[in-house]
């Protein structure tokens, strides 16, 4: 019983450490992921509609602006999905049209449109949607509950996509803490969306895509988290705090900072598996 209480207290401490570590070290990076200092500090359309700016993220897409504009307007469950981790979306009850072959079939947004979170609202864990509030053709559109998607031509063959995410102050420390965690999770999905846009647009219509690499990356992340939890129960004394602290920091870096590659998360899972196996053997010998 004492070991269980000790382990639970360590887990609570590590969760608090992760939140603080994210706020101090990780958030400055993820809030400006891919964006230059100029893009990050620049005023974008309809910034004034947000209580605060959560992030400014960007990527270069090696296609002309007009083609890129057509593709980013495919966003939405009833259009071409969210170009993100569809296996996570499905697990949470969010379904979209087929993801196997996507073509830019849908016309650009108007302010009469709504970007839907799912084509099956009844199965959704939490129903959400993003009404299109502003559009300027070939330049930007703004979504309520999300932010502004803006394009800037670099040259005739490449385009800069900049996404500014808006925040809402709901008041109260608990609500804002919950929102902060939600924004951190939103980054994971938005990063995948941005990379998904680039991959899909540069590859072109009709291409088949596999989510195997994404599935492996996420699986190794989950396995690594579980192994850290097992280590907490196995270890004793100072090691029970110090080693999980170091390993959970690596987990945080792998999840938020390193590229979402199964190689990165797989190496972390391998390290944790070896550490868990080694300390489990030592514990069995000492019994």
PEVEN-V464699 format. One record per backbone hydrogen bond with DSSP energy under -1.0 kcal/mol. CO is the residue of the C=O (numbers start at 1). NH is the residue of the N-H. E is the energy in kcal/mol with one decimal. If there is no record, write none. Layout:
CO & NH & E
CO & NH & E
//
This chain:
1 & 5 & -2.4
2 & 6 & -2.7
3 & 7 & -2.4
4 & 8 & -2.4
5 & 9 & -2.4
6 & 10 & -2.1
7 & 11 & -2.3
8 & 12 & -2.3
9 & 13 & -2.3
10 & 14 & -2.7
11 & 15 & -2.4
12 & 16 & -2.3
13 & 17 & -2.5
14 & 18 & -2.6
15 & 19 & -2.2
16 & 20 & -2.5
17 & 21 & -3.2
18 & 22 & -2.6
19 & 23 & -2.2
20 & 24 & -2.4
21 & 25 & -2.5
21 & 26 & -1.3
22 & 27 & -4.1
26 & 29 & -1.1
26 & 30 & -2.5
27 & 31 & -2.7
29 & 32 & -1.1
30 & 33 & -1.1
31 & 56 & -3.0
32 & 35 & -1.5
33 & 58 & -1.8
36 & 40 & -2.6
37 & 41 & -2.0
38 & 42 & -1.3
44 & 47 & -1.6
46 & 49 & -1.4
47 & 50 & -1.9
52 & 167 & -3.0
55 & 165 & -1.9
57 & 163 & -3.4
59 & 161 & -2.8
61 & 63 & -2.2
61 & 159 & -3.0
64 & 68 & -2.3
65 & 69 & -2.9
66 & 70 & -1.6
67 & 71 & -1.7
68 & 72 & -2.4
69 & 73 & -1.1
71 & 74 & -2.1
72 & 75 & -1.1
74 & 80 & -2.9
76 & 79 & -1.5
76 & 81 & -3.0
77 & 97 & -1.8
81 & 76 & -2.3
84 & 86 & -1.4
85 & 89 & -1.9
86 & 90 & -2.9
87 & 91 & -1.5
88 & 92 & -1.2
89 & 94 & -3.2
90 & 93 & -1.8
92 & 125 & -2.1
95 & 119 & -2.6
102 & 206 & -1.1
103 & 105 & -2.3
110 & 113 & -1.9
113 & 132 & -2.4
115 & 130 & -2.8
116 & 77 & -2.8
120 & 123 & -1.5
128 & 117 & -1.3
130 & 115 & -2.7
131 & 144 & -2.8
134 & 142 & -2.5
136 & 139 & -2.3
136 & 140 & -2.1
139 & 151 & -3.1
140 & 136 & -2.9
141 & 149 & -2.9
142 & 133 & -2.4
142 & 134 & -1.2
143 & 146 & -1.6
146 & 166 & -3.4
147 & 143 & -3.3
148 & 164 & -2.6
149 & 141 & -1.7
150 & 162 & -2.9
152 & 160 & -3.3
158 & 154 & -2.2
158 & 155 & -1.6
159 & 61 & -3.4
160 & 152 & -2.0
161 & 59 & -1.9
162 & 150 & -3.1
163 & 57 & -2.7
164 & 148 & -1.8
165 & 54 & -2.4
165 & 55 & -1.2
167 & 51 & -1.8
167 & 52 & -1.2
172 & 176 & -2.1
173 & 177 & -2.2
174 & 178 & -2.5
175 & 179 & -2.3
176 & 180 & -2.1
177 & 181 & -2.1
178 & 182 & -2.2
179 & 183 & -2.7
180 & 184 & -1.8
181 & 185 & -2.1
182 & 186 & -2.5
183 & 187 & -1.8
184 & 188 & -1.1
185 & 189 & -1.5
186 & 190 & -3.3
187 & 191 & -3.1
188 & 192 & -1.4
189 & 193 & -2.2
190 & 194 & -2.8
191 & 195 & -2.5
192 & 196 & -2.7
193 & 197 & -2.8
194 & 198 & -2.1
195 & 199 & -2.7
196 & 200 & -2.8
197 & 201 & -3.1
198 & 202 & -2.4
199 & 203 & -1.8
200 & 204 & -2.5
211 & 215 & -2.7
212 & 216 & -2.7
213 & 217 & -2.5
214 & 218 & -2.5
215 & 219 & -2.4
216 & 220 & -2.5
217 & 221 & -1.7
218 & 222 & -2.4
219 & 223 & -2.8
220 & 224 & -2.4
221 & 225 & -2.0
222 & 226 & -2.2
223 & 227 & -2.4
224 & 228 & -2.0
225 & 229 & -1.7
226 & 230 & -2.1
227 & 231 & -2.4
228 & 232 & -1.8
229 & 233 & -1.3
230 & 234 & -1.8
231 & 235 & -2.8
238 & 241 & -1.4
238 & 242 & -2.8
239 & 243 & -1.4
241 & 245 & -1.7
242 & 246 & -2.1
243 & 247 & -2.7
244 & 248 & -2.8
245 & 249 & -1.4
246 & 250 & -1.8
247 & 251 & -2.1
248 & 252 & -2.1
249 & 253 & -2.2
250 & 254 & -2.6
251 & 255 & -2.3
252 & 256 & -2.4
253 & 257 & -2.2
253 & 258 & -2.4
259 & 261 & -2.7
261 & 265 & -2.0
262 & 266 & -2.0
263 & 267 & -2.2
264 & 268 & -1.8
265 & 269 & -2.3
266 & 270 & -2.3
267 & 271 & -2.5
268 & 272 & -2.4
269 & 273 & -2.4
270 & 274 & -2.4
271 & 275 & -2.3
272 & 276 & -2.7
273 & 277 & -2.6
274 & 278 & -2.6
275 & 279 & -2.3
276 & 280 & -2.1
277 & 281 & -2.1
278 & 282 & -2.0
279 & 283 & -2.0
280 & 284 & -2.2
281 & 285 & -2.1
282 & 286 & -1.5
//
